[in-house]
Amino acid sequence: MAIKKAKPLRNAQPRPREMVTSTLAQKILSGEFSPGTQLPTEAEMSQEMAVSRTALRESVRMLAGKGLIASRPRIGTIVLPSEQWNHLDSELLAWRERLPPDVNFIRALTEARQVIEPAAAAMAALRADGTDLGRIQTAYDRMCGGQTADIEGTVAADEDFHLSILRASKNEIFANFGAVIGSALRMSFRLTTRAAQNFSASLATHGAVLEAIRMRDAAKSRDLMTGLIDLAAHELNSIAVPDGPPQKPDP
């Protein structure tokens, strides 16, 4: 007997659990449900979102696993302090991208990049093989051939360049940092029109990073990558404090 092939679904809609999870997460990340807030009861949320309690419970468990909320006996479901959130979770990053850009969060991502990416570039200079160099070169070529008006294409090429260097470091922890770079770039581009100008101005430095890695110059690779990420940090400071000097970090 011939087996009939299943017909592909058209215009598939998000499943109830995915919709509820995304909605609740964005309400928390945006501050609508601030830390310490008690979420509405299961019955109230089920009625408001027109979903089953089963789907709602699955969503609550998923968000609890990401550190956003916790269920307390005789109290209910509470939004946890942001220090307990898994900020680098790929889904949390994706949900944040659907919200208006948060300068403070983008700054935090950029500060993490300032620490990790220069170290990764130095390691890549010592550890990259031919395949790694080919990936970095391909990404750089795409950056040079792209159009700054194509934000998605520009960010994708830039993201691949940095991700290829993280992989070339041969450090598995650094490689997992890739999702952060894409989110930081996309949110930065949405935040300022000058991001595209900085992208064009930094192309030569990207090329210099590639060449330093190719020449096995770890110190130069680190310094050049530091300059690239510092440019993004400077841009953020100019947005947050347009009429004054960059803000000093808390002691």
KATAFEN-V260833 format. One record per backbone hydrogen bond with DSSP energy under -0.5 kcal/mol. NH is the residue of the N-H (numbers start at 0). CO is the residue of the C=O. Records with the same first field share a line. If there is no record, write none. Layout:
NH = CO ; CO
//
This chain:
3 = 1
18 = 14
19 = 15
20 = 16
21 = 17
22 = 18
23 = 19
24 = 20
25 = 21
26 = 22
27 = 23
28 = 24
29 = 25
30 = 27
31 = 26
32 = 26
33 = 31
35 = 78
36 = 33
38 = 36 ; 76
44 = 40
45 = 41
46 = 42
47 = 43
48 = 44
49 = 45
50 = 45
55 = 51
56 = 52
57 = 53
58 = 54
59 = 55
60 = 56
61 = 57
62 = 58
63 = 59
64 = 60
65 = 61
66 = 63
67 = 62
68 = 62
69 = 77
71 = 69 ; 75
74 = 71
75 = 71
77 = 69 ; 75
78 = 36
79 = 67
83 = 80
84 = 81
85 = 65
86 = 84
88 = 85
92 = 88
93 = 89
94 = 90
95 = 91
96 = 92
97 = 93 ; 94
98 = 95
102 = 100
105 = 101
106 = 102
107 = 103
108 = 104
109 = 105
110 = 106
111 = 107
112 = 108
113 = 109
114 = 110 ; 111
115 = 111
116 = 112
117 = 112
118 = 114
119 = 115
120 = 116
121 = 117
122 = 118
123 = 119
124 = 120
125 = 121 ; 122
126 = 122
127 = 123
132 = 128
133 = 129
134 = 130
135 = 131
136 = 132
137 = 133
138 = 134
139 = 135
140 = 136
141 = 137
142 = 138
143 = 139
144 = 140
145 = 141 ; 142
149 = 146
150 = 148
153 = 149
154 = 150
155 = 151
156 = 152
157 = 153
158 = 154
159 = 155
160 = 156
161 = 157
162 = 158
163 = 159
164 = 160
165 = 161
166 = 162
167 = 163
168 = 164 ; 165
169 = 166
170 = 165
171 = 169
174 = 170
175 = 171
176 = 173
177 = 174
178 = 175
179 = 176
180 = 176
181 = 177
182 = 178
183 = 179
184 = 180
185 = 181
186 = 182
187 = 183
188 = 184
189 = 185
190 = 186
191 = 187
194 = 191
195 = 192
196 = 192
197 = 193
198 = 194
199 = 195
200 = 196
201 = 197
202 = 199
205 = 201
206 = 202
207 = 203
208 = 204
209 = 205
210 = 206
211 = 207
212 = 208
213 = 209
214 = 210
215 = 212
216 = 211
217 = 215
220 = 216
221 = 217
222 = 218
223 = 219
224 = 220
225 = 221
226 = 222
227 = 223
228 = 224
229 = 225
230 = 226
231 = 227
232 = 228
233 = 229
234 = 230
235 = 231
236 = 232
237 = 233
238 = 234
239 = 235
240 = 236
241 = 238
243 = 240
//
